[in-house]
Amino acid sequence: MESMAQLIGYNHILSTVYHPQSNGMVERFNATFVPQLAKLHDRENNNWDEYLQSVVFAYNTDIHAATQHSPFQLQFGRDAHYYNQLKKSLKIIQQNAQKQSIYSHMINKKYYDKNRSNPQYEINDKVLIRIHGSRSKLDPRYSLTPKIIIQKQHPTYYVRDQLNDQITRVHVNDIRPILLS
């Protein structure tokens, strides 16, 4: 160990048992390290060891404010290859996931639009609007009193309640026409 200490350039000092102040650097590491493990382990507190390697790696490859280098750089004189490979892999995976998400969204939109009507309403049309919020299964889904469209910016419409003159902004999906025969 003495040869290693000379080669690397560290001074091995033994600390006093049950006296954390004698080893402030280790205590500082624990103050960073323990909360990270605490965030990851399960509620039964019995799987913290599964995250130990990842948390230590994250600590060792992160740039530290005091040195402006990571512990890995200071020990090996370079960045961790695994870290660079991880960054490349994450970039590729994230780009692929983004492309797949856009493609999936496009397919879902196409399917949704295929079966969707696109009603258009005019000013002064009488309509009912969907009632949102908590309600029981037997409560009505749409307003019981007619509303009158006073402004349109399709797909958004402004409607006025005929009873109390309250104006509401409503999406076209939440409007049902009143069909008069």
C-alpha positions in Angstrom: 0.0 0.0 0.0 2.9 2.4 0.7 4.2 1.9 -2.9 0.7 2.6 -4.3 0.5 5.7 -2.0 3.8 7.0 -3.4 2.9 6.2 -7.0 -0.5 7.8 -6.9 0.5 10.5 -4.5 -1.8 10.2 -1.6 -1.2 10.1 2.1 -2.9 7.3 4.0 -4.1 8.6 7.4 -6.1 6.4 9.8 -9.0 8.1 11.6 -10.3 7.7 15.1 -13.2 5.3 15.5 -16.6 7.0 16.3 -15.2 10.5 15.6 -16.5 11.5 12.2 -14.9 14.9 12.3 -11.5 13.4 11.8 -12.5 12.3 8.3 -14.5 15.1 6.9 -14.0 14.1 3.2 -15.6 10.7 3.9 -18.5 12.3 5.8 -19.0 14.7 2.9 -19.1 11.8 0.5 -21.7 10.0 2.7 -23.8 13.2 2.8 -24.0 13.0 -1.0 -24.1 9.3 -1.4 -26.7 8.1 1.1 -29.6 10.4 -0.1 -29.0 9.1 -3.7 -29.3 5.5 -2.5 -32.4 6.4 -0.4 -34.1 7.8 -3.5 -33.7 4.5 -5.4 -34.3 1.6 -3.0 -37.7 0.1 -2.5 -40.0 0.6 0.4 -38.8 -2.5 2.2 -35.3 -1.0 2.3 -33.8 -4.3 1.2 -32.5 -3.7 -2.3 -30.1 -0.7 -1.9 -27.2 -2.9 -3.0 -28.7 -3.2 -6.5 -28.1 0.5 -7.0 -24.7 0.8 -5.3 -22.6 0.4 -8.4 -24.6 2.9 -10.4 -24.6 5.6 -7.7 -20.8 5.2 -7.1 -20.2 5.4 -10.9 -22.4 8.6 -11.1 -20.4 10.1 -8.2 -17.1 9.2 -9.7 -17.8 10.5 -13.2 -19.5 13.8 -12.1 -17.4 17.0 -12.2 -16.8 18.2 -8.6 -17.0 21.9 -7.8 -13.8 21.9 -5.6 -11.5 20.3 -8.3 -13.4 21.0 -11.5 -12.6 17.4 -12.5 -14.3 14.1 -11.8 -12.7 11.6 -9.4 -12.4 9.2 -12.4 -10.4 11.9 -14.4 -8.2 12.5 -11.4 -7.4 8.9 -10.9 -7.1 7.7 -14.5 -6.3 10.9 -16.4 -9.2 10.5 -18.8 -13.0 10.3 -19.0 -14.7 7.0 -18.4 -15.2 5.2 -21.7 -18.3 3.6 -20.3 -19.7 7.1 -19.7 -19.0 8.3 -23.2 -20.5 5.1 -24.6 -23.5 5.5 -22.4 -24.0 9.1 -23.7 -23.8 7.8 -27.3 -26.2 5.0 -26.6 -28.7 7.2 -24.8 -28.6 9.7 -27.7 -29.3 7.0 -30.2 -32.0 5.4 -28.1 -33.7 8.8 -27.4 -33.7 9.8 -31.1 -35.2 6.4 -32.0 -37.8 6.7 -29.3 -38.7 10.2 -30.5 -39.1 9.0 -34.1 -41.1 6.1 -32.9 -43.3 8.3 -30.8 -44.0 10.7 -33.7 -44.8 7.7 -36.0 -47.1 6.2 -33.3 -48.8 9.6 -32.8 -49.3 9.9 -36.6 -50.8 6.4 -36.8 -53.1 7.1 -33.8 -54.2 10.4 -35.3 -55.0 8.8 -38.6 -57.1 6.1 -36.9 -58.8 8.7 -34.7 -59.5 11.1 -37.6 -60.9 8.3 -39.8 -63.9 7.8 -37.6 -64.2 11.4 -36.4 -66.8 13.8 -37.7 -65.8 17.4 -37.9 -68.9 19.3 -37.1 -69.0 23.0 -37.9 -71.4 25.4 -36.0 -72.5 28.8 -36.9 -73.3 31.9 -34.7 -76.7 31.7 -33.2 -76.9 27.9 -33.4 -78.5 26.3 -30.3 -76.3 23.6 -28.8 -75.8 21.6 -25.6 -72.4 21.4 -24.0 -70.7 18.5 -22.1 -70.8 18.6 -18.3 -67.3 17.9 -17.0 -66.3 16.9 -13.5 -67.5 14.3 -11.1 -71.0 13.1 -11.7 -72.8 9.8 -11.2 -73.7 7.4 -14.0 -77.3 8.6 -14.0 -76.5 12.3 -14.3 -76.9 13.9 -17.7 -73.8 14.1 -19.8 -74.8 17.4 -21.5 -76.3 20.6 -20.3 -80.1 20.5 -19.9 -80.6 24.1 -21.1 -79.6 25.2 -24.6 -76.6 27.5 -25.2 -76.3 29.8 -28.1 -73.0 30.1 -30.1 -71.9 33.7 -30.0 -68.4 33.4 -31.4 -66.5 30.8 -33.4 -62.8 30.1 -33.8 -63.1 26.5 -34.9 -62.4 24.2 -33.1 -63.1 26.5 -30.2 -66.6 28.1 -29.7 -68.0 30.6 -27.2 -71.5 29.9 -26.0 -73.9 31.9 -23.9 -76.3 30.2 -21.5 -79.9 31.4 -22.3 -80.9 31.4 -18.6 -78.1 33.3 -16.9 -76.1 34.9 -19.8 -72.9 33.1 -18.7 -70.4 32.8 -21.5 -68.3 29.6 -21.7 -65.4 28.7 -24.1 -66.0 25.1 -25.4 -64.1 22.7 -27.7 -66.1 21.3 -30.7 -65.8 17.8 -29.2 -67.8 19.0 -26.2 -70.7 20.4 -28.2 -73.9 18.6 -29.4 -76.4 20.2 -31.7 -80.0 20.5 -30.8 -81.9 18.9 -33.6 -85.3 20.5 -34.1 -87.8 18.9 -36.4 
